[in-house]
Amino acid sequence: MTLTLEQLHEIMPFAGKRAAIFLGPLNDTMERYAINTPKRMAAFLAQLAHESGELRYVRELASGEDYERRKDLGNTRPGDGVKFKGRGLLQITGRYWYERAAHELGIDCVLKPELLELPLNACLVSGWWWSVNNVNVIADTGDIKKVSRKVNGGYNGLAQRIEYYDRAKRALGTAFSE
């Protein structure tokens, strides 16, 4: 199933011109990482919409200082928190994830974290993270609360995530029940 520009606008009505920029990379990413059923697509797009402010932010707005010395994120060196703050549409965070992404995707985002802000890479790293964390399996259950917890580590913005999920289900129409 391929996402259309009209569907993307229905899910993210404030995405504006950014929707056209991200549509191709999103479809390529969803195909590559088997985010290819209506349930998976709805869950993925809902999380992206919330985390990126409807494709507005590919870099976390906060400074990243709160991530300093967070060993659970692999931030063991001074400056890691700021350098490896959230990037990509899902806002991957921490030296650990950047190093893995660099190795597995061939994007030199450890030396140049800003590479994850490019539309193609922002989509790709988000789909890759989704895949390596087996989020498709959770999305298949239709439990957006569990998907949100996996992506966010908690329930920050849960009401908005559910709203985006409901929009995505409507946008995907009758195909959603498949």
C-alpha positions in Angstrom: 0.0 0.0 0.0 1.4 3.4 -1.0 0.6 6.5 1.0 -0.8 9.4 -1.1 -0.2 13.1 -0.6 -3.9 13.5 0.1 -3.8 10.9 2.9 -0.7 12.5 4.4 -2.4 15.9 4.4 -5.4 14.3 6.1 -3.2 12.8 8.8 -1.0 15.9 9.2 -3.1 18.9 8.1 -0.4 21.4 9.1 2.4 19.7 7.3 1.8 22.0 4.3 4.5 21.9 1.6 6.7 19.6 3.8 4.2 16.8 3.0 5.3 16.7 -0.6 9.0 16.8 0.3 8.6 13.8 2.7 6.1 11.7 0.8 8.6 9.8 -1.4 11.1 9.2 1.4 8.3 8.0 3.7 6.9 5.6 1.1 10.4 4.2 0.4 11.1 3.9 4.1 7.8 2.1 4.9 8.4 -0.3 2.0 12.0 -1.0 3.1 11.0 -1.7 6.7 7.7 -3.6 6.1 5.6 -0.8 7.5 3.2 -2.0 4.8 -0.2 -2.7 6.3 -2.7 -0.1 7.3 -2.3 -0.8 11.0 1.5 -0.4 10.8 1.3 2.7 8.6 -1.2 4.3 10.9 0.9 3.7 14.0 4.1 4.8 12.3 2.6 8.0 10.8 0.9 8.9 14.1 4.1 8.7 16.0 6.0 10.6 13.3 3.3 13.3 13.3 3.6 13.8 17.1 7.4 13.5 17.4 8.1 15.8 14.4 5.3 18.3 14.9 3.8 17.2 11.5 7.1 17.1 9.7 8.3 20.5 11.0 11.1 19.3 13.3 13.8 16.8 12.3 15.9 18.0 15.3 14.8 18.2 18.9 14.0 21.7 20.0 15.6 21.2 23.5 19.3 21.7 23.9 20.0 18.0 24.7 21.7 18.9 28.0 19.2 16.7 29.9 20.8 13.7 28.1 24.3 14.4 29.4 25.9 11.4 31.1 22.8 9.3 30.3 24.6 5.9 30.1 21.3 4.2 29.0 21.6 6.3 25.8 25.3 5.6 25.4 26.2 9.2 26.3 29.4 8.7 28.2 31.5 11.6 26.9 31.2 15.3 27.7 28.9 16.9 25.1 27.2 13.7 24.0 23.8 14.9 25.2 23.8 18.0 23.1 25.5 16.4 20.1 23.2 13.3 20.0 19.9 14.9 20.9 16.8 13.7 19.1 17.0 13.8 15.3 15.0 12.2 12.5 11.2 12.1 12.4 11.1 9.8 15.4 13.8 11.8 17.2 16.4 9.0 17.9 18.5 10.1 20.8 21.9 9.2 22.2 25.4 8.1 21.1 24.3 4.5 21.2 21.6 4.9 18.6 23.7 7.2 16.4 26.5 4.8 16.3 24.2 1.9 15.4 22.5 4.0 12.7 25.9 5.0 11.3 27.1 1.4 11.2 23.8 -0.2 9.9 22.7 2.6 7.5 26.0 3.9 6.3 25.2 7.5 7.3 28.1 9.2 9.1 25.8 10.7 11.7 28.3 10.2 14.5 30.7 12.8 13.0 27.9 14.7 11.3 24.7 14.4 13.4 22.9 16.9 11.2 22.8 14.3 8.4 19.8 12.9 10.2 18.0 16.1 9.5 17.9 15.6 5.8 14.4 14.4 4.7 15.6 11.1 3.3 17.8 10.3 6.3 15.2 11.6 8.7 12.7 9.0 7.3 15.2 6.2 6.9 16.6 6.4 10.5 13.1 6.5 11.8 12.0 3.4 9.9 15.2 1.6 10.8 14.7 2.4 14.5 11.1 1.2 14.3 12.3 -2.0 12.7 15.2 -2.9 15.0 12.8 -2.3 18.0 10.2 -4.6 16.5 7.5 -1.9 16.7 5.6 -3.5 13.7 4.7 -6.4 16.0 3.1 -4.0 18.5 1.4 -2.0 15.7 -0.1 -5.2 14.4 -2.1 -5.4 17.7 -3.6 -2.0 17.2 -2.6 -0.9 20.7 -1.4 2.7 20.0 -0.8 3.2 23.8 1.9 0.4 23.7 3.3 1.7 20.5 3.6 5.2 22.0 5.3 3.8 25.1 7.8 2.0 23.0 8.6 5.1 20.9 8.5 7.6 23.7 9.5 5.6 26.8 6.3 6.8 28.4 3.0 8.4 27.5 4.1 11.9 26.7 1.6 13.4 24.3 -0.6 10.2 24.3 -3.8 12.1 23.6 -2.3 13.7 20.5 -0.8 10.4 19.4 -4.2 8.8 19.6 -5.7 11.6 17.6 -3.1 11.2 14.9 -3.7 7.5 14.9 -7.5 8.0 14.5 -6.8 10.4 11.6 -4.5 7.9 10.0 -7.1 5.1 10.3 -9.7 7.4 8.6 -7.3 8.5 5.9 -6.4 4.9 5.1 -10.2 4.2 4.9 -11.6 0.8 4.3 -8.1 -0.6 3.8 -7.5 -0.2 7.6 -9.6 -3.3 8.4 -7.3 -5.5 6.3 
